[in-house]
Amino acid sequence: MVFARDGFNIIATANTRDRGVNEMSAALKRRFNFETVFPIADFATELDLVEQEAGRLLEHSGVQVAPRRDVLEVLVTVFRELRDATTEEGRSMDRLSAVMSTAEAVSVAHQVGVRGWFLRGEEGGAADIVECLAGTAAKDNPEDLARLRRYLEQQAARRDGEQWKALHAARHLLPG
């Protein structure tokens, strides 16, 4: 038997949607307290969190510019719509099987910033979102890449704004 120091805790996370690598046994489940964290309901709150956490990660990575707010607005909107399978206008669409969590959005925002800074010396833009989203969308289910492609072709094309137009124009960067 091994005893941990006072105050030692184990914190484990799992996405209920993909059930993790292996299903947890009933015996192990009895030894944990569970708390379900739902997606952030408010767009502005989610955007602020993604901006704050991605900025912190980028600074730690040696990136000397903050992420662009307009790029993050597009990124968070894409994540929310793909997660909820509904556009801002209320149109129904295919849901991705990949987990499109706020934490995943922070990761993609960080990747966008790193790509932009170390490849071109800038903040990163919508074309970087497409390339970074490809790995997120395709990691669990190849069909998700087709769903993402449809989203970029159909939904991004309908949006106004420089970054939305750049996102739509970069759809050809998806593999396959």
N, C-alpha and C positions, 0 to 999 in steps of 0.2 A: 504494500500500500504506500502511495506517495501522497504527502500532504502539501498543498500549495500555501504560499504565504497569505496572511490575512489580507483581504481586499482583492485577491486575485479573482478575475472573472474571465469567462469565455463568452465571446459574442459571436454568434454565427448568423449568416444571412442566407436566404434562399428565396428565389422567385417562385411564388405559388404556381405561376403559369407554366413554367418549364420543369417544375418539380426537382430541379438540381440534377446532379450527376446520377445519384442513386436515391431511391426512396428511403427515408429515414425509418428505422425500425421503431416499433411501439415502445420498446424498452428505452431507447434513446430519447424518444419524444417525451417520455415521462420525466426526464431529467432536465428539461429546458422549460423556460417560460417563453411563451410566444406572444408576439405583438405584430399585428398586421398594419402595415403602413400603406395607405392608399395614395394614388397619384394626387399631386397638388391640383386642387380644383381651380384656383385663380391663376390666369395667364401671367399677370404682372408679377406675382409672387414667384412663380416658377422661373420666369425670365430673370428676375433679380438674383435668384439662387444660382442659376446656371452661369450668369455673368460673374458673380462673386467667386464661385468655386473654380471656374475655368480660369479666371484671372489669377487666382492664387496658384494654381497648377502651372500656368504659363510663366509666371514670375519665377517659380521654383525651377522651371526648365530652361531658364536663361533667355526667355523671349522678352524683349524690351518694349513691347507695345501691348496695350490692352486689346481684348477682342472688340470688334466693331459691334455696336448695339444693333444696327440694322441686320447684320448677318445673324446675330443671335436670335433676333425676332423671327427670322425665317426658320432657323433651326428648331426653335421651340415650337413654332406653329406646325412644322412638319411632324415632329415627334408627337404632339398632342393629337393631330388628325390621324396619324397612322395608328396610334394607340387606341383612339376612340372609334375609329372607322367612320368618322363623320367630319365633313369639312366645316369651316366657319360658316358657310352659307347653308349648312344643314343637309348637304348631299351625302348620301350613303356611299361607302366604298369598301373595298376589301381590307380587312384587318391583317396586319402582319402577325405571324406566329412568334417572331422575335420579341423579346421584352423591350419595349420602348420607354423605359423609365427615365426619370429626371437624372438619375446617376449616369445612365447611358448617354443622355444628352450632354452632360458635363464632360464625359469622356470624348465624345465626338467634337465638342467645342474646343477642347484641349488639342486634339489631333489637328483640327482646322488651323488653330493658331500656330502650332509647331510647324506644320507644312508651309504656311504662308511665310513665316519668319525665316526658317532655315532654307527654304527653296528660293524665295524671292525678296526677302527683307521687308515684308509687309505683314499686315494683320491676318490675312487669310480671308477668303470670300466664298461665295456660293458654289463655285466650281469645286473648291476643296470640300465643301459639305457633301457633294455628290460622291466624291471618291472615298471619303471617310464613312459615309453611310453604307456604302456597298458592303464593307466588312460586317457592319452591325446587322444589316438585313439578311445577308447570305450565310451567316455562321451556323444557323440551325436548320434552315429549310431553303433549298434552292428556289422554291416557288416564291419566296419572299422577294427575291431579286426581280422577278416579273411583276409582282405587286408594286414594288417601289418604282419600277420603270413606268407602269401605268399611271401612278400618282404624279410622277414628274411630267409625263406627257399630257395628262388631262387636267390635273388640278393646278400645277405650277403655271401652266400656260394661261390660266384665267386670271392670274393675280397681277396687280399693278405694283410697280416699284422696280428699281434697278436690280436689287438682289434677287427678286423673284424671276425677273427676266434672265438673269445670269444663271440661276438654278435650272430653269427650263432649257437654256441653251447648252448647259453642261451635261444634260441627260445622256448624251452619247458616251460619256466617260464610264458609265456602268459596264462592267464586264458582261460578256455573253451576247 
